[in-house]
Each structure stands twice: as C-alpha cells, then as structure tokens.
Amino acid sequence: MSKMLGSISRVFGPALAPIPAKEKYKVAIIGGGAAGCSVASQLLRKLGFPKGDVAIIEPKDEHLYMPKWTMVGGLGLSVESTARPMGKVIPDGVDWIKERCQTFDPENNSITLGNGQKISYDVLVVAAGLQQNFGKIRGLAETIGQNGVASIYSYTYSPIVWDNIQNTKQGRAIFTNPATPVNCGGAPQKIMYLAEHAWRNNNVRNKIDIEYCTPTPGVFTCPYYSVELEKLMISKGITPKKKTNLVEVDGSNKLAMFEREDGEIFTEEFDFLHVTPPMSAPSFLANSGLTNAAGYVDVDKETCQHTKYDNVFALGDCSALPTSKTYSAIASQAPVVVHNITNKLQPKPGSKQAAYSGYTACPVLVGDSKLMLAEFNGYTMEPAMTFKPLDQRIPTVPFYLMKRFIFEEVYWHFMPIGRWFGSRTIFPPSLQFKEAGVEEKPANAVLPSARLALQADLDLPSKSESEDASKSEGAIKPIRFGVETPAVPGNMSLSGSLPIEAVKALAPRYKGWLYLNPADHPDFHKKEIEEAGCKLENVHLPGGYSGGVPEPHHAQDLLAAMRRLPRPLMIQCTSGNRSGAALMLWLAKESGRSVEAATLLAQDMDLKFYHCSVCGPVWEWLQKEIGETPASFKEPEETGYVLEQLFDSQGSSTFTYLLGCNATKEALLIDPVLGMEDRDLMKVAERGMTLKYVVNTHAHADHITSGSVIKRKEPQVKTIISKASGAKGDILLADNDVIKFGDYSLKALATPGHTDGCMSFVLEGPNEPRAVFTGDTLLIRGCGRTDFQQGNAALLYDNIWNKIFSLPDDTKVYPGHDYKGRNISSVKEERQFNPRLTKGKDEFIKIMNGLNLPYPKLVDIAVPANLKCGDQD
C-alpha cells in the first residue's frame, strides 16, 4: 500500500535506506536534489527499468527546499519544514548510494566514490547543484550569523535574517548580489522587499536607508522585468547601486568594502547586511574532465548532452546551460534529458534529440503580499508568460498566494516523482526537437564580434592608405579602451565613455564621430575630437543608463546624422549599449531588415544593448522604429530600379521579387507562386510597368510557380529557368547568361547542390546595386536541403563559397524562403554567421546528410508542374 501511495507522492511512500553500490548501473545520477530525483523518476516510468538499474549518488541525509528560505528570512516562517529525510524524497526503485563522488573517468565510463569503490555506467547524469562560497568574500565567514550579517542562502543563517530585520530600528541596510550565477537570481532582492515591508509595519522605515548593491549593469537578468523592478525599487525609496561588488566585510566594525567596475574600492558602514554569497559548481567537479573553463558541466544548451562525451548529461545549477538557475528551469530540462537518454539507450530510426528552449521563471516577492511572476526565456531574454494576456510585470496578490501556500506543497508531492513540469504544471510538455546535425555554439562560447578580431591585433583602417601609423610597432588598439567594431558593416565602432587621453589617441583613426549623450556631458571631449579632424555630430539618444525613453524623432535624427558622417565612424554613448542600438537601427533601415532579421544580427554580433537589463525601453523603441515584418519591402525609388520583396504568408513562405527599371518600365518576377499571381500583376500595374519575364531559381518542390498562369494572362511574358534543370521554358539559361530589363540585368550563376538546376541571380546595373537572389541555394543562416532532387551537399558547399561568398561583402542576400520572419541578409553576414557554412566541408556534408527532414507535402505535384514552368495541363 505504501509503495502504491509512493508512486502518487513520495510524501506518503516508504523511506528508502542507502545501500552499497553495485559495480555497474545503466544510469548513474550524481545528486539527489530536484534535478536528480526528477530525472530518475521519469526514467523509471519511461524505460521500465527494474530496481537496481538506476543509482543516485548523494551523501547528504536531508533534502532541502531552498525557495522557502526567502520567506523564513523575510516572513519569519519555520526553517525546519524546509528539510526532509533524503530517503523520503529519492524515488522508490532507485539505489541510493550515500557516498560522495571523488573522481571521474569519462573515457572509461566510470566514477570512484569517496569510499574508494569504482562503479561503471552506461549513462551518467550530473545534477549536483551549486555550492555557496561564503569564504570567497574576505571576512564574511568569520562574521556571518552575527554583527547584523546573515543570508537566506543557508539553512542555518536564514532564520537569523528575520531576527536581524526585527532588531534593526535605524541606520543603513545593505543587500548584495554577487558576480556569479546564483540559485534563483531574483532572491537577493526578494528578501530586500520583504525586509522593507517589515520595517514599514514596524514603523521604522523612515529611519532606515536601503541599498541594493549588484555588480551587474541592471537589477534583473531579463530586461522585460528589470525595468519594472528598478522602478519598484525607486518607488520604495531603495537605492540601486549597479556595477558594485562586495569584496570584504569587517563585522566587528560594521564595515562593508565594495569594488566598482573601474577597480575603485570604497567602504560603507552598515547596521544590517544581507549577503548573497558567490556561488559555483561543486568543487569535486573541477578535475572531472567534464567542465568548461568556468567550472560548469559543459553541455549542449539544447540537448543537455555533454559536448565531448555523448553518454554524459547534465541539468540544473551545475550545468553550463546559459539560463537562470531555478526549479522552473529544471522542470523544463528534465523531460529533455530523459528523452535524449532514452534515445541513447534505446535508439529508434528517425528519432530526434529533444531540445530545451531556455525557459525559466523567478517568482519575485515584492512585499505587500504581492509577487511578480517573472517567466522568460533565459537564452533570448524574451518574456515567456503563462498567464497571457495578464501583464506579469505587475505584482499581484494571487501570485503571492501561490508562492506562499501552494508551491511548496507542489514541490514535495510532485517534483521528486518527476510529475511537475513548470509552466505545464502536471501535464508533460510537447517536446521541441533539435535540427539534426546542426551544431550550436557551446553555451560558454563568445559570439563572433569585432572584439575577437581586435584581440587578434587587427587594426581599424587609417584615414588614408598612405597613413601607416596604425601599422607601426606599438599601434593603438581600440580594444584597449573597450571599443568594439562589429563585423557588419565593419566601418563603424561602438564605445562607451572614454577618458580624454583615449579620445586623443583614437580620434585620429576616424573620419566621423557621433556622440549620443547631451552636449554638456562631462565625458564629451568635443575639442579633442574636432582637433583630430573628425567630422562631429551630437544627437542625444535617451535611454539606458542615461535615463529617458527615445521617441520617433530620435530615429530620424540618428539616421540623418549617420548618412552625413564619413567612415570610419565612431558612435559613442555612456556604456556602448545605445551605440549598438544606433548601429542596429542603421543596418535595419538602410537595408529594409525586418525586426526578426535585425534581432538575429544583433544576437550574432553580440551587441551589448540586446543583453542589457536596463535597455528595455531602447529595445522596444528600436523594434517600433524598424517596424513589423514587411509583407512587401521596397528599395528607395532614387536607386533607378524597382526591387519589391513579396511574401507568401499563406502556405510556402516563399519570397517573390519584383524587379523593374524606372527608365524603361520593363519588369520581371523572380519565383512567383501560383495563387498569388493577381497580387503580383497588380504590383506591376501599379508602377505602370510591363512584365517581361518570369524567372525561376529552380524547379521548386514546395509550391507551383505561377509562370504558366501569368503567361496566359500576359502573353508577352517569357518564362525562364536553367537548362540544367531539365525543365521546359521559353528561355533556358546557362552559367553566366544575362537577363536584361531596361538599364539593369540579372547575371545567372549556376549554383547546383540543392537541385541540379539551381541558379542564383546577381543584380547588375547603374550605381552597383549589389544584390543576389539565391533561391533555395542560400537561406538566412541556413541553406537548401540536399537529400532529394539530385541534391549534393559537397557541390552545394563549393558553389556557395566559390560563387556567392566571393561577391562583395555588402551584397544583399535575398533568399527564396524564410520561416522565422527574417527577410534580408548580406554576403558578409552569412559567410561569418551561417551555422552550417562556417563549418569545414566534411562537417557540412555530415550535417546535411543527418537532417532527416520529411519530404515536402507538394513534391509529387509541384515538381512535375514546375518542370513545365507551372503548366499543370
């Protein structure tokens, strides 16, 4: 009976006793916390392992529910209820090995326990949590728990926090956040809000100054919530001190020493000090051979699988997954780990690896019996709210009641048995799957940016080819001053505040300088910039650390200034964040990028404003200025030609392109879609043009071309396709053939690989338009598949690199499809950031051969019709 109840909740089940370890286990799990128990329970259910196939290695006697420690310290709740016997939590059916793990031998699939016994495994799961390092702050270990110093990050010290709150009647109260990842990144300020509420209730709030000290540039990880939390702090009379890190505590004299970002050390007196200690992955992992340079288990951020050993997985706080370390994240990671372990132990043909999305959540207690439920994607920093359309940035009483009375019971009853799935509650999630064969950047990798180039000693171009100062020994490197020059476009640098000596050294290297702070800002060294010969403009852009919110006219002023200023151009603000936003605005508006395309480029270039926790208003402003995904993008009329990008949003996600010559009114269409011909012909008629050609990049498999239908409506139209495709058309093209329309032309590049007949088309004409239409050969951060229709991965790789990537860097790439709202890229972007094509040829072939994609639904209808340019008769 007790075992049956134990399958419903471990609270009612029997207590397990630790047993001696066997020599071999199917799955060995290091850690008996929330992550380890959840994975063990789900594995037992999914794979039906008999008792003794799964082991949890956990030396502790008690299992602790740490989220309640905030309320122990801030509400005076009992700490005893946060601990339960480990044997009442570890799942029934698992061998509990009550030993510590001493050494690892992943090459031979074994570990050695603290008692010297070696055990081997088929699969290893590392779920060891974090360790609190109170000793990393000088003097803290000697004074913690006394002298008004305590922390909620301890079973022992969390009750003392409540005592200290009650005993503090006046003076300065300081709450700190460390420069490391922590358990639940919102907790360091949760306890502050609860303390502030208690002091108000005790009628002493007006006698206490409260400070929140954090080394981070914002008060919370996700910008969407950070802006509101900082407003909340200010409304409560709390002073946020950012870029400020606690380094030493003198408890007997009640002094706290802090270090600012620039290295300055300063001291503050305190009457109350709450310390969130630095944290790290457990020390015993350091020599395991499994960790990255930061000490966390090095796993793929989607599959949770080790980057070197494919039978090792990690999840939760000790993993290198670049998201906030919370129970909600663990609840989302566990099903992914279980699915991928199942694939490893019981592989099935065509089975894909599950992918963790980055979801995490932090319930932020804000006092007054209210709570902000901050749900977001820790990878993209986008909100991921469960209770839409409710604005979860607004603290509410119902959310507080969930935290206060429900979450703990949910944890004890459902988390250890693996039946709690975060935002999905008790309902197992529909798993997302990773695109097979595509390797993501390691979780701890630095994204490509000019910072890497500059560190490799690549100098900015000097003002003139004859000026060789930058090439001389000891040349100034902008990186030394925190200056970055993003890869795209490559002639604009981004900077924060610079000392006058740095401005004097750097200004001669630039022709233009755009300053984004007010003209009276103390770091505006106008005289030195102008004396260096730079053309200087000052456009104040509010937002970020300077405060305020940008408005539409700021975008117009910025773009006008950036058009006037020569290159190379320096864009300067306080931190470099708004400089990045200005660059992103320029790149989007000048090329017609959609919000999605601009966001992708910001991510790939690692522009700081995109990650900045206080730049939320700037990001929102930028999105509005860039605009929604354009259903139709038009090049400016003054170019002398028409280029309009049209999109099939109803089915195939195909881009159709209208090109025309303004002087002769001759036009052509590239890749028109059957069913959209009336729209396309209307666009031609609206411009007073005559349609001359319908051009097909290849014989498509996912839609039927409208060429034949258009030809019946407009008899003068000629259909065009490559000769190598084997299709019928009025004109059959070979490599380097030219299609003329007025003063402009398309040069055909044979780029087979997706199909034998694939062609890309380079736009040529007056003023060097620099655009290439790549069809399915090259997509935005992808390429066409090579597993049917004469596909050849090696040929595709060679043709993209030799024919498309050899075009000028700033050539715009107009693809045949996109499924994520992105619309435009460039040759330089794809050559540097395309995750498939930045690989070597052999690895690219391996990726393409492993995609295992389903065939297009219309392939049997579309291909025969397209081999006749859309004729279905």
Number of C-alpha atoms within 10 A of each C-alpha: 8 12 15 12 13 20 16 15 22 25 18 16 20 18 19 18 13 19 11 11 20 15 11 18 20 15 24 28 28 24 22 30 24 27 29 31 24 27 29 29 23 21 22 21 11 12 13 10 15 10 12 16 18 24 27 27 25 24 18 15 13 17 19 20 18 20 20 22 28 27 23 25 27 28 20 18 17 14 21 10 12 19 14 16 14 23 20 22 27 28 31 22 18 22 24 26 23 21 22 17 22 17 19 19 15 18 9 9 17 21 21 17 19 14 10 12 15 19 16 20 23 16 21 25 27 23 27 27 22 20 17 17 15 19 12 14 17 14 16 22 14 14 16 20 19 14 17 23 23 27 28 28 23 17 18 14 20 26 25 23 30 25 15 22 25 15 13 20 18 15 16 17 23 22 21 23 27 22 17 12 18 24 23 21 21 21 22 28 26 19 28 27 23 23 26 25 20 20 21 13 11 13 11 15 20 12 13 20 17 24 19 21 24 25 21 20 19 23 29 21 21 25 24 23 25 21 20 19 22 19 12 15 20 12 10 13 16 21 16 18 18 17 18 27 21 27 16 17 25 16 23 11 11 17 16 20 18 22 17 16 14 8 9 9 14 12 13 12 17 20 22 25 27 26 24 25 26 19 18 20 22 17 11 13 20 17 13 16 17 24 20 18 9 12 20 22 31 28 27 25 25 22 25 28 24 21 20 14 17 13 19 26 27 31 31 30 30 23 30 25 29 15 24 27 25 21 24 21 29 26 27 26 30 28 25 27 26 23 21 23 28 16 16 15 14 9 12 10 6 11 13 18 24 24 23 23 22 21 26 28 25 21 22 25 28 24 21 16 16 18 26 22 24 23 25 25 19 22 17 16 22 15 20 18 18 14 11 8 7 9 11 20 19 14 24 17 14 12 19 22 14 13 21 16 10 12 13 19 13 15 17 19 19 21 28 27 27 28 22 23 23 21 20 13 13 14 11 14 14 9 15 14 16 18 17 17 17 17 15 14 12 18 20 17 9 13 17 16 18 21 22 17 16 18 13 9 14 16 18 20 17 17 15 9 7 7 11 12 13 17 14 8 7 8 13 19 18 24 19 11 17 15 23 25 26 24 20 20 15 17 16 23 26 27 24 21 20 20 12 15 10 14 19 17 17 19 20 19 25 24 21 24 27 24 23 25 22 16 14 8 10 9 17 23 19 17 9 17 23 15 12 17 14 24 18 18 18 18 16 18 27 20 21 27 16 16 12 12 16 19 16 11 11 18 21 11 14 21 17 12 17 19 11 11 18 18 20 20 24 27 23 26 27 20 20 23 26 32 27 27 23 25 23 23 21 20 17 22 16 13 16 24 27 23 23 19 19 24 20 17 20 20 15 19 24 19 25 19 23 23 19 24 23 27 27 23 19 25 23 13 20 22 17 13 19 22 16 13 17 18 15 15 19 16 16 14 10 8 14 18 24 21 21 18 21 22 23 17 12 9 10 18 18 23 24 25 26 22 26 28 22 20 11 14 19 23 27 24 23 23 26 26 22 17 15 16 17 13 11 20 18 11 15 21 12 9 13 13 18 18 25 21 25 26 25 27 25 30 29 27 22 19 26 28 32 24 30 24 17 24 18 10 13 14 12 13 20 19 25 23 28 27 19 18 22 14 20 18 23 13 15 16 21 16 15 13 15 18 20 19 20 16 17 24 19 22 19 23 23 23 29 25 28 27 26 22 24 27 30 29 26 23 22 19 17 11 8 10 16 17 21 24 25 25 29 25 28 29 22 24 19 17 24 20 22 21 20 11 18 14 17 20 24 16 18 27 25 16 20 21 13 12 13 25 19 13 18 13 17 15 21 22 25 24 25 26 24 19 11 11 18 22 30 22 24 23 20 22 23 22 19 18 19 18 17 23 20 14 14 10 17 11 16 21 20 14 19 22 17 15 18 16 13 7 12 13 11 14 16 12 14 20 22 18 22 27 21 20 29 26 16 14 5
